[in-house]
Amino acid sequence: MNVLVTGGLGFVGSHLVDKLVDEGHDVTVVDNLCSESSSRDYMRDGVTYLIEDVKHLDRMRLYPKTVFDVIYHLAAHARIQPSFKDPLKYLENDIMGTAHVCEYARRMGAKVVYAGSSSAYGGPMLNPYAYAKYTGEQVCEMYHKVYGMSAVTARFFNVYGDRQPTSGPYATVVGIFEEQTKHAKPLTITGNGEQRRDFTHVSDIVNGFMALGEREWSAQVFNLGYGRNYSINELANMFSKEKKYIPARPGEAWVTLANIFEMSEATGWSPKITLEDYVRDWLQTNVSVNTLHRKAV
């Protein structure tokens, strides 16, 4: 297929591009490198990269010369906490950016596979990020119902894995714990650590996302998660017994847990990598036996 990936230099997007290229698809990436998780280091030979905002798709003059079969739309401002400081940036990028992508897809007859967020289950009004991502889903639904465009949403649940951000406001908790473990520091836990998250490996996310690009959809919403959750304390115990508790953060859901039955029934997809296996393998690769012994003592 001829594929456009927005946000294809980010954490999840770059893994998606790798998989698409390995399977022989023609890939074009649009990414403005605005995220801390984005990097030119993820560029692949044979891929066309356009360093530009998705709201400027028309300026790139790809269409009608290039017609895409499917657009995997991941370009967005991510994470909850930074959205409190600059809500307009999130609304502009995550809502209007999605509208520009859908309009572009409508004109060429492309399918849109949209990267939604499990934050929708905590409540779209809980924070600007959740509202913007949820409204992006509604934009996709409107384009299907009004114009008949194929669209589908995949709500991601707490993605982790290689290339995840490990510092700054966009860092994932798994990434933060990895960085702190490398430097033999206590693991910082917000609140009491009993909040629960459904952690999903990036390779499972990519496989599910690609499965949704293989057929036509009528604005369905599917969950991409593992289907089991862990408390932050349980996650921390997989890395170390040494913890440091810090104040809870506003706007975050207490529990996330994906029901993946409909996704599995519709596509045959199922997650493969467990959090325990990932952390065990990461520790064996990145932390010396002597360091682990010191931490245990």
C-alpha positions in Angstrom: 0.0 0.0 0.0 0.9 3.7 -0.3 0.8 4.9 3.3 1.0 8.3 5.0 2.1 8.3 8.7 1.6 11.5 10.6 3.9 11.8 13.7 6.1 9.1 12.1 9.2 10.3 13.9 7.8 9.9 17.4 7.8 7.0 19.9 5.0 4.9 18.5 5.1 6.4 15.0 8.7 5.5 14.3 8.0 1.8 15.3 5.0 1.8 12.9 7.1 3.1 10.1 9.7 0.4 10.7 7.1 -2.3 10.5 5.4 -0.8 7.4 8.8 -0.6 5.6 9.8 -4.1 6.6 6.5 -5.4 5.1 7.2 -3.6 1.8 4.8 -0.7 1.9 5.6 2.7 0.4 5.7 5.2 3.3 5.6 8.9 3.6 6.0 10.6 7.0 4.8 14.1 8.1 6.2 15.2 11.4 7.1 18.6 12.7 9.4 17.2 15.4 7.6 19.2 18.2 7.5 16.3 20.6 10.3 15.4 23.0 9.9 11.8 21.9 10.5 12.7 18.2 13.9 12.3 16.6 15.6 12.4 13.2 17.6 9.4 14.4 14.5 7.3 13.6 14.6 8.0 9.9 14.6 5.0 7.6 16.1 4.7 4.1 13.5 4.6 1.4 10.9 6.7 3.4 9.9 10.2 2.3 10.1 12.6 5.3 8.4 15.9 5.3 9.2 18.1 8.4 6.0 20.0 8.5 2.8 20.5 10.5 -0.1 18.3 9.5 -2.3 21.4 9.3 -0.2 22.4 6.3 -0.8 19.2 4.2 -2.1 21.3 1.3 1.2 23.2 1.1 3.1 20.0 0.5 1.4 19.4 -2.8 1.5 15.7 -2.5 -2.0 15.3 -3.9 -3.1 14.5 -6.7 0.4 13.3 -7.7 0.5 11.0 -4.7 -2.6 9.2 -3.5 -2.5 7.3 -0.2 -4.5 4.2 0.5 -4.4 4.7 4.3 -3.4 7.5 6.6 -2.2 6.5 10.1 -2.7 9.6 12.1 -0.5 9.8 15.2 0.6 13.4 15.1 -0.6 15.1 18.3 0.6 16.9 21.4 0.8 14.1 24.0 0.6 13.7 27.8 -1.8 15.1 30.3 0.2 17.4 32.6 1.7 19.7 29.9 -1.9 20.3 28.5 -2.8 22.2 31.6 -0.2 24.9 30.8 -1.0 25.4 27.2 -4.6 24.1 26.4 -4.9 26.1 23.2 -1.9 24.3 21.6 -3.5 21.0 22.3 -6.9 22.0 21.0 -5.4 23.5 17.8 -3.1 20.6 17.1 -5.1 17.6 18.2 -8.5 18.7 17.0 -7.8 21.0 14.0 -4.8 18.9 13.0 -7.1 15.9 12.8 -9.7 17.8 10.8 -7.0 18.7 8.2 -5.9 15.1 8.0 -9.5 13.9 7.5 -10.2 16.5 4.9 -7.1 15.5 3.0 -8.1 11.8 3.2 -11.7 12.6 2.1 -10.4 14.3 -1.1 -8.3 11.3 -2.2 -10.5 8.5 -0.8 -8.0 7.3 1.8 -8.8 5.5 5.0 -7.9 7.1 8.3 -6.7 5.2 11.3 -6.7 7.5 14.3 -4.6 7.2 17.4 -7.0 7.9 20.2 -6.4 7.7 24.0 -7.6 5.7 26.9 -7.9 9.1 28.7 -11.4 9.3 27.2 -12.6 6.7 29.8 -11.5 8.9 32.6 -13.7 11.7 31.2 -13.0 14.1 28.3 -13.5 17.0 30.7 -10.8 15.9 33.1 -8.0 17.7 31.3 -7.4 19.5 27.9 -5.4 16.6 26.5 -8.3 14.1 27.0 -10.8 16.6 25.6 -8.7 17.3 22.5 -8.0 13.6 21.7 -11.7 12.6 22.3 -12.9 15.5 20.0 -10.4 14.2 17.4 -12.4 10.9 17.5 -15.6 12.9 16.9 -14.0 14.6 13.9 -13.3 11.2 12.4 -16.8 10.1 13.1 -18.3 13.2 11.5 -16.2 12.7 8.3 -17.5 9.1 8.1 -21.2 10.0 8.6 -21.2 13.1 6.4 -18.8 12.1 3.7 -18.7 8.3 3.9 -15.0 8.3 4.6 -13.5 5.1 6.2 -12.3 6.0 9.7 -11.5 4.1 12.8 -10.1 5.0 16.2 -7.6 2.9 18.3 -7.5 4.1 21.9 -4.0 3.4 23.2 -3.4 2.3 26.8 -0.2 3.4 28.5 2.3 2.5 25.8 5.9 1.6 26.8 9.0 0.1 25.2 12.1 1.1 23.2 12.3 4.8 22.3 9.9 5.9 25.0 10.7 9.2 26.6 12.5 8.8 29.9 12.7 12.4 31.1 10.8 15.7 31.0 7.0 16.2 31.0 6.4 13.7 28.2 8.1 10.8 29.9 6.2 7.6 30.6 6.3 6.1 34.1 8.1 3.0 32.7 10.7 5.2 31.1 11.1 7.2 34.3 11.6 4.1 36.3 14.2 2.8 33.8 16.2 6.0 34.0 16.1 6.1 37.8 17.1 2.4 38.0 20.1 3.0 35.7 21.3 5.7 38.1 20.5 3.7 41.2 18.0 6.4 42.4 14.7 5.9 44.3 11.7 5.4 42.1 9.4 8.5 42.3 5.7 7.6 42.7 2.9 10.1 42.5 0.3 9.9 45.2 0.1 6.6 47.1 1.0 4.5 44.1 -2.3 2.5 44.1 -3.6 3.9 40.9 -3.7 1.2 38.2 -2.7 1.3 34.6 -3.0 -1.1 31.6 0.5 -1.1 30.2 0.8 -2.1 26.6 4.1 -2.8 24.7 4.7 -0.6 21.6 5.0 -3.6 19.3 1.6 -4.8 20.3 0.2 -1.3 19.7 1.8 -1.2 16.2 0.5 -4.6 15.3 -3.0 -3.7 16.3 -2.9 -0.3 14.6 -1.8 -1.9 11.3 -4.5 -4.5 11.5 -7.0 -1.6 11.5 -5.5 -0.3 8.3 -6.3 -3.4 6.4 -10.1 -2.8 5.8 -12.8 -0.3 5.7 -14.5 1.1 8.9 -17.5 3.2 9.8 -16.0 5.2 12.7 -15.7 2.3 15.2 -13.6 2.8 18.4 -11.4 -0.1 19.5 -9.1 -0.5 22.5 -5.4 -1.3 22.2 -4.3 -2.5 25.6 -3.1 -5.7 27.3 -6.3 -6.3 29.1 -4.7 -6.4 32.6 -3.6 -3.6 34.8 -1.0 -3.0 37.5 -0.7 -0.5 40.3 2.3 1.8 40.1 3.6 0.2 43.3 3.5 -3.2 41.6 5.4 -1.8 38.6 7.9 -0.2 40.9 8.5 -3.5 42.7 9.4 -5.1 39.4 12.3 -2.6 39.2 13.3 -1.9 42.9 12.1 -1.9 46.5 13.4 1.7 47.0 10.6 4.2 46.4 10.0 7.9 47.0 6.4 9.2 47.1 5.6 12.7 45.7 2.3 14.6 45.5 -0.4 13.3 43.3 -1.0 15.1 40.0 -4.3 16.6 38.8 -6.4 15.4 36.0 -5.4 11.8 35.9 -7.8 8.8 36.0 -7.5 6.4 38.9 -7.8 3.2 36.9 -7.3 2.2 33.2 -8.1 -1.2 31.9 -8.8 -2.2 28.3 -11.6 -4.4 27.2 -10.0 -5.8 24.0 -12.7 -8.4 23.1 -14.2 -6.4 20.3 -10.7 -5.6 18.8 -9.7 -9.2 18.9 -13.0 -10.4 17.4 -12.9 -7.8 14.6 -9.2 -8.2 13.6 -7.8 -11.3 15.2 -5.2 -9.2 17.0 -4.1 -10.0 20.6 -1.2 -8.6 22.7 1.9 -10.7 23.1 4.3 -9.0 25.5 3.8 -9.0 29.2 5.0 -6.2 31.4 6.8 -8.6 33.8 8.7 -10.2 30.9 9.7 -6.8 29.5 11.0 -5.4 32.8 12.9 -8.7 33.5 14.6 -8.6 30.1 15.3 -4.8 30.5 17.0 -5.3 33.9 19.1 -8.2 32.5 20.3 -6.1 29.6 20.7 -2.7 31.3 21.5 -3.2 34.9 24.6 -5.1 36.2 24.3 -7.9 38.7 26.3 -5.8 41.2 23.9 -2.9 40.9 20.9 -5.2 41.5 22.6 -6.7 44.6 23.3 -3.3 46.1 19.7 -2.2 45.5 18.3 -5.4 47.1 20.6 -4.9 50.2 
